[in-house]
Amino acid sequence: FVPFKVNGTQPASAPYATIHKQFTITGFPTYLVVDPTTNEIIKRWDSKIYNMDPAVFIEKLQKTLK
């Protein structure tokens, strides 16, 4: 597991442009679980996470990582 944070307030920056293009980021926050071998997105969460109970998010994340 490697956390990666990109500053979305600077869309011209190289990190943002690369991540935006590669994973089609449409807004913030965006949480991705990505297969490190294939770069395939296994699971994606967007701003709806604000309405999710933290315990539910943790449970979903743990299930995704199994």
C-alpha atoms as a printed R data frame, in Angstrom:
   type eleno elety resid chain resno       x      y       z
1  ATOM     1    CA   PHE     A     1   0.000  0.000   0.000
2  ATOM     2    CA   VAL     A     2   1.430  3.348  -1.049
3  ATOM     3    CA   PRO     A     3  -0.554  6.511  -0.320
4  ATOM     4    CA   PHE     A     4  -0.212  9.190  -2.970
5  ATOM     5    CA   LYS     A     5  -1.541 12.724  -2.685
6  ATOM     6    CA   VAL     A     6  -1.732 15.218  -5.536
7  ATOM     7    CA   ASN     A     7  -2.446 18.930  -5.164
8  ATOM     8    CA   GLY     A     8  -5.508 19.489  -7.366
9  ATOM     9    CA   THR     A     9  -5.286 23.264  -7.116
10 ATOM    10    CA   GLN     A    10  -2.463 23.255  -9.667
11 ATOM    11    CA   PRO     A    11  -3.894 21.403 -12.698
12 ATOM    12    CA   ALA     A    12  -0.915 22.355 -14.881
13 ATOM    13    CA   SER     A    13   1.536 20.598 -12.582
14 ATOM    14    CA   ALA     A    14   3.125 17.412 -13.897
15 ATOM    15    CA   PRO     A    15   1.869 15.131 -11.071
16 ATOM    16    CA   TYR     A    16  -1.718 16.316 -11.473
17 ATOM    17    CA   ALA     A    17  -1.681 16.144 -15.278
18 ATOM    18    CA   THR     A    18  -0.232 12.625 -15.248
19 ATOM    19    CA   ILE     A    19  -2.675 11.224 -12.688
20 ATOM    20    CA   HIS     A    20  -5.636 13.038 -14.241
21 ATOM    21    CA   LYS     A    21  -4.888 11.599 -17.674
22 ATOM    22    CA   GLN     A    22  -3.957  8.089 -16.569
23 ATOM    23    CA   PHE     A    23  -6.904  7.543 -14.209
24 ATOM    24    CA   THR     A    24  -9.504 10.037 -15.524
25 ATOM    25    CA   ILE     A    25  -9.844 12.005 -12.315
26 ATOM    26    CA   THR     A    26 -12.992 14.122 -12.556
27 ATOM    27    CA   GLY     A    27 -13.019 15.763  -9.133
28 ATOM    28    CA   PHE     A    28 -11.702 15.773  -5.621
29 ATOM    29    CA   PRO     A    29 -11.420 13.916  -3.456
30 ATOM    30    CA   THR     A    30 -10.779 10.774  -5.464
31 ATOM    31    CA   TYR     A    31  -9.522  7.639  -3.778
32 ATOM    32    CA   LEU     A    32  -8.205  4.829  -5.947
33 ATOM    33    CA   VAL     A    33  -7.017  1.324  -5.253
34 ATOM    34    CA   VAL     A    34  -4.761  0.490  -8.191
35 ATOM    35    CA   ASP     A    35  -3.145 -2.836  -9.103
36 ATOM    36    CA   PRO     A    36   0.586 -2.028  -9.026
37 ATOM    37    CA   THR     A    37   1.380 -4.533 -11.757
38 ATOM    38    CA   THR     A    38  -1.220 -3.561 -14.343
39 ATOM    39    CA   ASN     A    39  -2.167 -0.029 -13.191
40 ATOM    40    CA   GLU     A    40  -5.792 -1.189 -13.405
41 ATOM    41    CA   ILE     A    41  -8.211  0.551 -11.053
42 ATOM    42    CA   ILE     A    42  -9.602 -2.023  -8.639
43 ATOM    43    CA   LYS     A    43 -11.846  0.383  -6.722
44 ATOM    44    CA   ARG     A    44 -12.676  4.099  -6.958
45 ATOM    45    CA   TRP     A    45 -14.316  6.452  -4.480
46 ATOM    46    CA   ASP     A    46 -15.203 10.079  -5.245
47 ATOM    47    CA   SER     A    47 -16.795 12.935  -3.302
48 ATOM    48    CA   LYS     A    48 -19.646 10.634  -2.199
49 ATOM    49    CA   ILE     A    49 -17.183  9.491   0.442
50 ATOM    50    CA   TYR     A    50 -18.113 12.632   2.417
51 ATOM    51    CA   ASN     A    51 -21.515 11.063   3.123
52 ATOM    52    CA   MET     A    52 -20.064  7.669   4.038
53 ATOM    53    CA   ASP     A    53 -19.570  6.622   7.637
54 ATOM    54    CA   PRO     A    54 -15.808  6.227   8.228
55 ATOM    55    CA   ALA     A    55 -16.302  2.701   9.586
56 ATOM    56    CA   VAL     A    56 -18.140  1.739   6.387
57 ATOM    57    CA   PHE     A    57 -15.322  3.162   4.262
58 ATOM    58    CA   ILE     A    58 -12.720  1.232   6.259
59 ATOM    59    CA   GLU     A    59 -14.746 -1.968   5.867
60 ATOM    60    CA   LYS     A    60 -15.066 -1.465   2.096
61 ATOM    61    CA   LEU     A    61 -11.363 -0.679   1.796
62 ATOM    62    CA   GLN     A    62 -10.402 -3.781   3.752
63 ATOM    63    CA   LYS     A    63 -12.621 -5.958   1.546
64 ATOM    64    CA   THR     A    64 -11.068 -4.421  -1.561
65 ATOM    65    CA   LEU     A    65  -7.537 -5.149  -0.348
66 ATOM    66    CA   LYS     A    66  -8.193 -8.838   0.378
